[in-house]
């Protein structure tokens, strides 16, 4: 059975091109729902004006589809609540000087 942790692991392969950190570490993944062989992900971006938003969403979807047991994936963007650096784990935030 596929778990949220399995999907998070796959999403860790997708990096924000500006910060070069993965979506999970950055706190950009807001929700993961798994039902059978389908995964629905709600995520954000560091900026609503991100010029590569479409590519990041597509990369996230493709990453989720690599999880054994997932045959269908949907990735939705949200900016509610807006992402802030506080969503990054304290240890990573400290190493970035934030």
N, C-alpha and C positions, 0 to 999 in steps of 0.2 A: 504494500500500500504506500502511495506517495505521501510524503509529509511536507509541511511548510518548510522545514529545514532543508529538504531536498531541493525545493524551488529556490530558497535563499542561496544555497550553495551554487546553483547554476547562475543566479543573478550576480554573484560575486565575480563572474568572468566578464561582466560588462562594466567598462570604466567611463567615468566622466572625462571627456578629452581635455578639458581645461585644468582640472585638479589631479588627473591621473589616479584617482581613487575609485573603487568600485561603488556601485549603487547602494549596496547594503551598508558598507562602512560609512558612507555619506548620510545615511538615514533617509534616502530618497524613496525607499519602498515603504509605503504606508499600510498596505493590506495585501494578504494572499489568501485566496479562497480556493479550496480544492474540492471538486465534486466528481468522483469517479476518475475518468481519464482527462478531465478538463481542469485547467488552472486559470483563475482570473487574478490579475495583479493590478493594484492601484498604486501608482508611483507619481513622483513629482520630479522636477528638475531644479537645479540650483538657481535658474533664472527663467521666467516666463518668455524671455526674449532669446532663448538659446537657439542659435542658428542651426544646430544639428539635432534638434528635438526629434524629428521624424526618424532619423537614423538610430538614435539611442533607444527609442521605443521599439523599433524593428529589431535591433540587436537584443533587447530584453526579451521580446517574444521568441526569437530564435533560440535564445539560451534556455528558456523555459521548455521549449519543445525538445531539447536534448535530454531532458529528464526521463529515465525509463518509467513507462507507465503513463506519461502525458502524451496525448494525441491531439489535444486542442488547447490553444492558449489565447487569452485576450489580455492585452495590456492597455490600461486606460491612464491618461494623464490627469492629474488634478493639481490645482494650486490653492486648495482649501483644506487644511491651512497652508499658508505659504511656507516653503522650506526656509529654514534659518540654520546657521552653523551650529546652533545648540543641539540639532538632531544628530550631529557627529558624536561618536563616543568620546568621552572626556580625554582619554589617553591619546587618541588620534588628533583631537582638536589641539591639545597641548603641543604635540610634535609639529603641528602646522603653525603654531604661534597664534592661534585664534582664541 
